[in-house]
């Protein structure tokens, strides 16, 4: 790596503390070299060290180190000026003016302390020039891209549309660059999009999705991973990662998305949002690129319940209020980490203690693991029918875990699919019978948002545990709401509620008792 340009003027409020400027330049050199070990040594150890930027605050040396390992280096830049202000004999503030190679100016503020090991950073904040568009979140945006119509109930809302829906004049990219390159320009806007436009919402832009929406992690190796607004350095949740991050960051107020196996509920859980998977078939799927039509549903993400209810009312009939009791299924919690189980019980206990819900009754569910196995087999078979011919003609167009998933999907036999459908039909009927008289409470995901640097093995383990929870609504064709009620060590964890098919808007009215 080239040596860092150290020609910037260093200005102090008096004599510069001995060794501080040299430590600052060592830090800058390690940053430009992506020397993670060197950077670790220059940050103060312990749980109180801070590093913040526009994506959020990292607390503790370990969290900062994990972030650096997953970042893959910092953008090239030049230091234009350095200002030092002493805060005693062994402490100082350093503010550096940054000139990124890509243009603009930013700032880096650091609080340095000196101990027996020398000068080390106890706190840092980076302000980079804001990009016009974050390409990890958005494929295309406008001001707006498509204006809403009239004085409808959603006038003033700003919609982020997942890159699976047809928008007139645009192509569908599905999170895959090679697919986008060949995709035709759409001549009609999908009804699910048009409903919200007709209700007055503006379409801000088309937001990213995981490759062909066949994931719940939110990572996309082609376009980058959208940031998690609630947990810096963590996965955003997928496959509706772009709309979820746009809403959580305030760049949109409504995320129009899809949920096949949890793709709305998981990002809602990971980022502290409200997310509704609607009854299967309740919202038209015309103009939507499919993954598994037996389970594909349309739904929405918002930052508050009231907005989600207004959106749902614009697209769905209201229905009567829900008066059903709540139930829990202990078998669903058996394979989860103790911290998640504790967080779920604490959230439910709080709602009971505050008189918002009655104490839930415990019920049994037949073989959740077997239900998931059948769900995944049918989903895989349908996913291969939807995209297998294109993938066969475009080897290497998708990568990572999604590519592995499609390879497994190609191996599902007709007999295997048929047997899986028989299992799902039975389990779906059992669930609908149960939901006809009760509301099922469960965690919306098997964990809070995992680190973006977590291993593939860890991510797959979390995925399997999460799908055991989320596939139930898919098997029943039922609506499911993720509400930001619980947390694990400060990270959000959604409380999911599953109700009978057709009760979507009533479920949102009922959810007023969860959080006002």
PESUL-V586066 format. One record per residue. RES is the residue in three letters. SS is DSSP state (h for helix, s for strand, l for the rest). PHI is phi in degrees with one decimal (none if undefined). BURIAL is # if it has 16 or more other ideal C-beta (glycine too) atoms within 10 Angstrom, else .. Layout:
res={RES	RES}
ss={SS	SS}
phi={PHI	PHI}
burial={BURIAL	BURIAL}
This chain:
res={UNK	UNK	UNK	UNK	UNK	UNK	UNK	UNK	UNK	UNK	UNK	UNK	UNK	UNK	UNK	UNK	UNK	UNK	UNK	UNK	UNK	UNK	UNK	UNK	UNK	UNK	UNK	UNK	UNK	UNK	UNK	UNK	UNK	UNK	UNK	UNK	UNK	UNK	UNK	UNK	UNK	UNK	UNK	UNK	UNK	UNK	UNK	UNK	UNK	UNK	UNK	UNK	UNK	UNK	UNK	UNK	UNK	UNK	UNK	UNK	UNK	UNK	UNK	UNK	UNK	UNK	UNK	UNK	UNK	UNK	UNK	UNK	UNK	UNK	UNK	UNK	UNK	UNK	UNK	UNK	UNK	UNK	UNK	UNK	UNK	UNK	UNK	UNK	UNK	UNK	UNK	UNK	UNK	UNK	UNK	UNK	UNK	UNK	UNK	UNK	UNK	UNK	UNK	UNK	UNK	UNK	UNK	UNK	UNK	UNK	UNK	UNK	UNK	UNK	UNK	UNK	UNK	UNK	UNK	UNK	UNK	UNK	UNK	UNK	UNK	UNK	UNK	UNK	UNK	UNK	UNK	UNK	UNK	UNK	UNK	UNK	UNK	UNK	UNK	UNK	UNK	UNK	UNK	UNK	UNK	UNK	UNK	UNK	UNK	UNK	UNK	UNK	UNK	UNK	UNK	UNK	UNK	UNK	UNK	UNK	UNK	UNK	UNK	UNK	UNK	UNK	UNK	UNK	UNK	UNK	UNK	UNK	UNK	UNK	UNK	UNK	UNK	UNK	UNK	UNK	UNK	UNK	UNK	UNK	UNK	UNK	UNK	UNK	UNK	UNK	UNK	UNK	UNK	UNK	UNK	UNK	UNK	UNK	UNK	UNK	UNK	UNK	UNK	UNK	UNK	UNK	UNK	UNK	UNK	UNK	UNK	UNK	UNK	UNK	UNK	UNK	UNK	UNK	UNK	UNK	UNK	UNK	UNK	UNK	UNK	UNK	UNK	UNK	UNK	UNK	UNK	UNK	UNK	UNK	UNK	UNK	UNK	UNK	UNK	UNK	UNK	UNK	UNK	UNK	UNK	UNK	UNK	UNK	UNK	UNK	UNK	UNK	UNK	UNK	UNK	UNK	UNK	UNK	UNK	UNK	UNK	UNK	UNK	UNK	UNK	UNK	UNK	UNK	UNK	UNK	UNK	UNK	UNK	UNK	UNK	UNK	UNK	UNK	UNK	UNK	UNK	UNK	UNK	UNK	UNK	UNK	UNK	UNK	UNK	UNK	UNK	UNK	UNK	UNK	UNK	UNK	UNK	UNK	UNK	UNK	UNK	UNK	UNK	UNK	UNK	UNK	UNK	UNK	UNK	UNK	UNK	UNK	UNK	UNK	UNK	UNK	UNK	UNK	UNK	UNK	UNK	UNK	UNK	UNK	UNK	UNK	UNK	UNK	UNK	UNK	UNK	UNK	UNK	UNK	UNK	UNK	UNK	UNK	UNK	UNK	UNK	UNK	UNK	UNK	UNK	UNK	UNK	UNK	UNK	UNK	UNK	UNK	UNK	UNK	UNK	UNK	UNK	UNK	UNK	UNK	UNK	UNK	UNK	UNK	UNK	UNK	UNK	UNK	UNK	UNK	UNK	UNK	UNK	UNK	UNK	UNK	UNK	UNK	UNK	UNK	UNK	UNK	UNK	UNK	UNK	UNK	UNK	UNK	UNK	UNK	UNK	UNK	UNK	UNK	UNK	UNK	UNK	UNK	UNK	UNK	UNK	UNK	UNK	UNK	UNK	UNK	UNK	UNK	UNK	UNK	UNK	UNK	UNK	UNK	UNK	UNK	UNK	UNK	UNK	UNK	UNK	UNK	UNK	UNK	UNK	UNK	UNK	UNK	UNK	UNK	UNK	UNK	UNK	UNK	UNK	UNK	UNK	UNK	UNK	UNK	UNK	UNK	UNK	UNK	UNK	UNK	UNK	UNK	UNK	UNK	UNK	UNK	UNK	UNK	UNK	UNK	UNK	UNK	UNK	UNK	UNK	UNK	UNK	UNK	UNK	UNK	UNK	UNK	UNK	UNK	UNK	UNK	UNK	UNK	UNK	UNK	UNK	UNK	UNK	UNK	UNK	UNK	UNK	UNK	UNK	UNK	UNK	UNK	UNK	UNK	UNK	UNK	UNK	UNK	UNK	UNK	UNK	UNK	UNK	UNK	UNK	UNK	UNK	UNK	UNK	UNK	UNK	UNK	UNK	UNK	UNK	UNK	UNK	UNK	UNK	UNK}
ss={l	l	l	l	l	l	l	l	s	s	s	s	l	l	l	l	l	l	l	h	h	h	h	h	h	h	h	h	h	h	h	h	h	l	l	h	h	h	h	h	h	h	s	l	l	l	l	l	l	s	s	s	s	l	l	s	s	s	s	l	h	h	h	h	h	h	h	h	h	h	h	l	l	l	l	l	s	s	s	s	s	s	s	s	s	s	l	l	l	l	s	s	s	s	s	s	s	s	s	s	l	l	l	l	l	s	s	s	s	s	s	s	s	s	s	l	l	s	s	s	s	s	s	s	s	s	s	l	l	l	l	l	l	l	l	l	l	s	s	s	s	s	s	s	s	s	l	l	l	l	l	l	l	l	l	l	l	s	s	s	s	s	l	l	s	l	l	l	l	l	l	l	l	l	l	l	h	h	h	h	h	h	l	l	l	l	l	l	l	l	h	h	h	h	h	h	h	h	l	l	l	s	s	s	s	s	s	l	l	l	h	h	h	l	l	l	l	l	l	l	l	l	l	l	l	l	l	l	l	l	l	l	l	s	l	l	l	l	l	l	h	h	h	h	h	h	h	h	l	l	l	l	l	s	s	s	s	s	s	l	l	l	l	l	h	h	h	h	h	h	h	l	l	s	s	s	s	l	l	l	l	l	l	l	l	l	l	s	l	l	l	l	l	l	l	l	s	s	s	s	s	s	l	l	h	h	h	h	h	h	h	h	h	h	h	l	l	l	l	l	l	l	l	l	s	s	s	s	l	h	h	h	h	l	l	l	l	h	h	h	h	h	h	h	h	h	h	h	h	h	h	h	h	l	l	l	l	l	l	l	s	s	l	l	l	l	l	h	h	h	h	h	h	h	h	h	h	h	h	h	h	h	h	h	h	h	h	h	h	h	h	h	h	l	l	l	l	l	l	h	h	h	h	h	h	h	h	h	h	h	l	l	l	h	h	h	h	h	h	h	h	h	h	h	h	h	h	h	h	h	h	h	h	h	h	l	l	s	s	s	s	s	s	l	l	l	l	l	l	l	s	l	l	l	l	h	h	h	h	h	h	h	h	h	h	h	h	h	h	h	h	h	h	h	h	h	l	l	l	s	s	s	s	s	s	s	s	s	l	l	s	s	s	s	s	s	s	s	l	l	l	l	l	h	h	h	h	h	h	h	h	h	h	l	l	l}
phi={none	-74.1	-66.5	-67.3	-69.5	-106.8	-81.4	-62.1	-70.9	-107.5	-115.9	-117.4	-95.9	166.0	-57.0	-73.7	-57.4	-59.7	84.1	-67.5	-63.4	-61.8	-65.1	-60.2	-70.6	-63.0	-60.4	-62.9	-65.0	-63.2	-64.5	-70.1	-85.6	53.4	-87.2	-62.5	-63.6	-64.7	-67.3	-58.4	-69.1	-91.4	-101.6	-60.3	-72.2	104.5	-83.7	-101.3	-67.3	-123.6	-146.3	-130.6	-153.9	-62.7	-82.0	138.5	-109.7	-101.1	-117.7	101.5	-58.0	-64.6	-65.7	-66.6	-62.8	-62.0	-60.4	-63.9	-63.6	-88.3	-75.7	78.0	96.4	-97.9	-61.2	-62.9	-158.8	-121.4	-87.5	-87.8	-161.2	-131.4	-116.5	-116.2	-129.8	-69.5	-132.0	113.0	-68.4	-125.3	-151.0	-162.3	-96.7	-127.1	-115.8	-111.3	-91.1	-103.6	-123.9	-61.7	-60.9	-82.0	108.6	80.2	-134.9	-137.6	-138.3	-131.9	-109.8	-130.1	-111.1	-102.5	-127.8	-106.8	-132.8	-62.3	-88.3	107.2	-79.1	-142.2	-83.3	-97.8	-159.6	-149.0	-139.6	-114.9	-114.7	-94.8	-58.1	-71.3	-70.4	-61.4	-142.0	-84.6	-69.1	-74.0	-99.4	-115.1	-89.8	-153.6	-133.6	-144.1	-127.6	-88.0	-71.1	-137.9	-74.8	-72.4	-111.0	70.2	-107.3	-71.5	-66.0	-106.4	-58.6	95.5	-78.5	-116.8	-104.6	-104.8	-105.5	-60.6	-76.1	-127.6	-95.1	-71.3	-126.5	-53.3	89.9	-121.1	-100.3	-96.0	-101.0	57.5	75.0	-127.9	-56.0	-67.1	-69.0	-60.7	-61.3	-104.5	-70.0	-75.5	-73.0	-75.3	-93.2	-136.2	-87.9	-57.6	-54.7	-63.6	-76.6	-62.9	-53.9	-75.9	-62.6	-64.8	-84.4	107.7	-72.3	-86.7	-91.4	-70.8	-178.8	-100.5	-105.5	-66.4	-137.8	-65.1	-57.1	52.3	62.3	-99.7	-168.5	-123.4	-86.7	103.5	-87.1	-139.1	-68.1	-82.4	-111.1	96.1	-94.1	-57.4	-71.9	-90.4	-70.5	-96.9	-131.7	-55.6	84.3	-105.6	-65.8	-84.2	90.3	-139.1	-85.1	-88.2	-66.0	-62.3	-59.1	-63.9	-65.3	-60.6	-71.4	-62.7	-86.3	82.7	-83.2	-151.1	-105.3	-135.9	-104.8	-90.4	-142.9	-127.2	-141.1	-99.7	-135.0	131.1	-72.7	-100.7	-67.7	-69.6	-62.5	-61.7	-63.7	-66.7	-115.3	70.3	-109.3	-91.6	-141.9	-120.6	-90.4	-84.5	-52.9	-58.1	88.7	-69.8	-108.0	-58.0	-105.7	-60.7	76.1	-112.7	-69.2	-79.9	-116.4	-140.5	-56.1	-66.5	-126.4	-58.5	-134.1	-99.9	-164.6	-142.0	-123.7	-144.3	-89.6	-145.6	-67.4	-62.4	-64.0	-61.8	-66.3	-62.7	-64.2	-61.8	-64.8	-73.2	-116.4	-135.4	-68.3	-73.2	78.7	-81.9	-67.9	-89.6	-117.7	-73.4	-73.2	-99.7	-134.4	-130.9	-120.2	-54.1	-62.8	-71.8	-93.5	-61.5	-95.5	-91.0	-63.1	-54.2	-64.2	-72.0	-61.1	-62.3	-64.7	-63.5	-63.0	-64.7	-65.3	-64.2	-61.6	-62.5	-63.9	-68.0	-62.1	-84.9	74.6	-81.3	-136.1	-79.8	-56.4	-74.4	-87.2	-87.9	-131.4	-97.3	-125.0	-77.1	39.3	-57.3	-65.1	-66.2	-61.7	-63.2	-59.3	-67.4	-58.7	-65.0	-65.3	-67.1	-57.8	-63.6	-60.8	-71.3	-63.3	-69.3	-63.9	-72.3	-127.4	-55.4	-58.8	-67.0	-64.9	-63.1	-81.1	-132.5	-59.8	84.3	-70.5	-118.9	-137.8	62.5	-64.4	-66.1	-61.4	-62.4	-63.9	-68.9	-62.7	-67.2	-63.6	-64.3	-92.1	-70.5	-87.5	-61.4	-65.5	-63.6	-66.0	-63.0	-64.6	-65.0	-64.5	-63.0	-62.0	-64.4	-60.7	-67.7	-67.8	-61.9	-64.1	-62.6	-66.9	-64.1	-63.8	-64.7	-75.1	-64.0	-128.1	-161.2	-111.4	-92.0	-102.0	-163.1	-64.2	-75.2	-148.6	-81.9	-161.8	-67.3	-58.6	-71.6	-60.8	-65.0	-98.5	-60.8	-68.9	-60.0	-64.5	-65.2	-63.1	-67.9	-64.3	-65.6	-58.8	-63.0	-64.0	-68.2	-63.5	-60.0	-82.7	-76.9	-69.1	-63.0	-63.3	-64.6	-63.4	-89.7	65.0	-104.3	-75.2	-145.0	-110.2	-105.4	-115.0	-79.0	-110.2	-102.1	-157.4	-128.9	52.3	86.4	-93.6	-65.2	-141.9	-73.3	-97.4	-94.6	-127.7	-113.9	-126.6	-67.4	-53.1	91.2	-105.7	-56.6	-67.3	-62.0	-62.4	-68.4	-65.3	-60.7	-68.8	-57.5	-74.6	-77.3	-159.3	-86.3}
burial={.	.	.	#	.	.	.	#	.	#	.	#	.	.	.	#	#	.	.	#	#	.	#	#	#	#	#	#	#	#	#	#	#	.	#	.	.	.	#	#	.	#	#	#	.	.	.	.	#	#	#	#	#	.	.	#	.	#	#	.	#	.	#	#	#	#	#	#	#	.	.	.	.	#	.	.	#	.	#	.	.	#	#	#	.	#	.	.	.	.	#	#	.	#	.	#	.	#	#	.	.	.	.	.	.	#	.	#	.	#	#	#	#	#	.	.	.	.	#	#	#	#	#	#	#	#	.	#	.	.	.	.	.	#	.	#	#	#	#	#	#	.	.	#	#	#	.	#	.	.	.	#	.	#	.	.	#	#	#	#	#	#	#	#	#	#	#	.	.	#	#	#	#	#	#	#	.	.	#	.	.	.	.	.	.	#	.	.	#	#	#	#	#	#	#	#	#	#	#	#	#	#	#	#	#	#	#	#	#	#	#	#	#	#	#	#	#	#	#	#	.	#	#	.	#	#	#	#	#	#	#	#	#	#	#	#	#	#	#	#	#	#	#	#	#	#	#	#	#	.	#	#	#	#	#	#	#	#	#	#	#	#	#	#	#	#	#	#	#	#	#	#	#	#	#	#	#	#	#	#	.	#	#	.	#	.	#	#	#	#	#	#	.	#	#	#	#	#	#	#	#	#	#	.	#	.	#	#	#	#	#	#	#	#	#	#	.	.	.	.	.	#	.	#	.	#	#	#	#	.	#	#	#	.	.	#	.	.	.	#	.	.	#	#	.	.	#	#	.	.	#	.	.	.	.	.	#	.	.	#	.	.	.	.	#	.	.	#	.	.	#	#	.	#	#	#	#	#	#	#	#	#	#	#	.	#	#	.	.	#	#	.	.	.	.	.	#	#	.	#	#	#	#	.	#	#	.	.	#	.	.	#	.	.	.	.	#	.	.	#	#	.	#	#	.	.	#	#	.	.	#	.	.	#	#	.	.	#	#	#	#	#	#	#	#	#	#	#	#	#	#	#	#	#	.	.	.	.	#	.	#	#	#	.	#	#	#	#	#	#	#	#	#	#	#	#	#	#	#	#	#	#	#	#	#	#	#	#	.	.	#	#	#	#	#	#	#	#	#	#	#	#	#	#	#	#	#	#	#	#	#	.	.	#	.	.}
